[in-house]
């Protein structure tokens, strides 16, 4: 799969996430220290939107479970979960 443009840079605020539809998937895009990271928007445990989660540096906490479930943003776009 190649690159696909999904948004303008200005659509994702620094220190925040935004969900975008890409084909049949929803992708959460985060802007951290001027860099952009994209992960699957759905929390693998409860299905919440990770774009709505709590972002601290490169860690996103599920908005439904707070610190009980976190996902780390890494480059390239990998998702690492800690339960």
C-alpha positions in Angstrom: 0.0 0.0 0.0 1.3 3.4 -0.9 0.9 6.8 0.7 -2.6 8.3 0.8 -3.3 12.0 1.7 -5.9 12.2 4.4 -5.7 15.7 5.8 -4.0 19.1 5.8 -1.3 19.6 8.4 -3.4 22.3 10.0 -6.2 19.8 10.7 -4.2 18.1 13.5 -3.3 20.3 16.4 -0.1 20.0 18.3 -0.5 17.5 21.2 -3.8 16.2 19.9 -5.3 13.4 17.9 -7.8 13.5 15.1 -9.6 10.5 13.5 -9.9 10.2 9.7 -11.6 7.7 7.4 -9.2 5.9 5.1 -11.0 3.4 2.9 -12.8 1.1 5.2 -10.6 1.9 8.2 -10.5 4.8 10.7 -7.0 6.1 11.4 -6.0 8.2 14.4 -3.4 10.8 13.5 -1.4 12.5 16.3 0.9 15.5 16.2 3.7 15.3 18.8 6.7 17.8 18.8 5.9 18.7 15.1 5.9 15.1 13.9 2.9 13.1 12.8 2.0 9.5 13.8 -0.8 7.3 12.6 -2.3 4.3 14.2 -5.5 2.3 14.0 -8.1 4.5 15.8 -9.8 1.6 17.6 -8.6 0.6 21.0 -7.9 -3.2 20.6 -9.4 -3.9 24.1 -12.7 -2.0 24.2 -13.1 -0.4 20.8 -12.9 3.3 21.9 -11.5 5.9 19.6 -7.9 6.4 20.5 -7.9 9.8 18.7 -10.1 10.9 21.7 -7.6 9.4 24.2 -5.3 11.1 26.6 -2.0 12.0 24.9 1.2 12.4 26.9 4.4 12.7 24.8 4.2 9.5 22.6 1.7 7.6 24.7 -2.0 7.5 24.2 -4.3 6.2 27.0 -7.7 4.8 26.0 -10.4 7.4 26.8 -12.6 4.7 28.4 -9.9 3.1 30.6 -7.6 6.0 31.3 -4.2 4.7 32.4 -5.2 1.1 32.5 -4.5 0.6 28.8 -2.0 2.7 26.8 -0.6 2.6 23.3 2.8 4.0 22.4 3.3 5.9 19.2 6.5 4.9 17.4 8.0 5.5 14.0 7.3 3.9 11.6 3.7 3.7 12.6 3.6 0.8 15.0 1.2 0.2 17.8 2.5 -1.3 21.1 0.0 -2.1 23.7 0.5 -2.4 27.5 -2.3 -4.0 29.5 
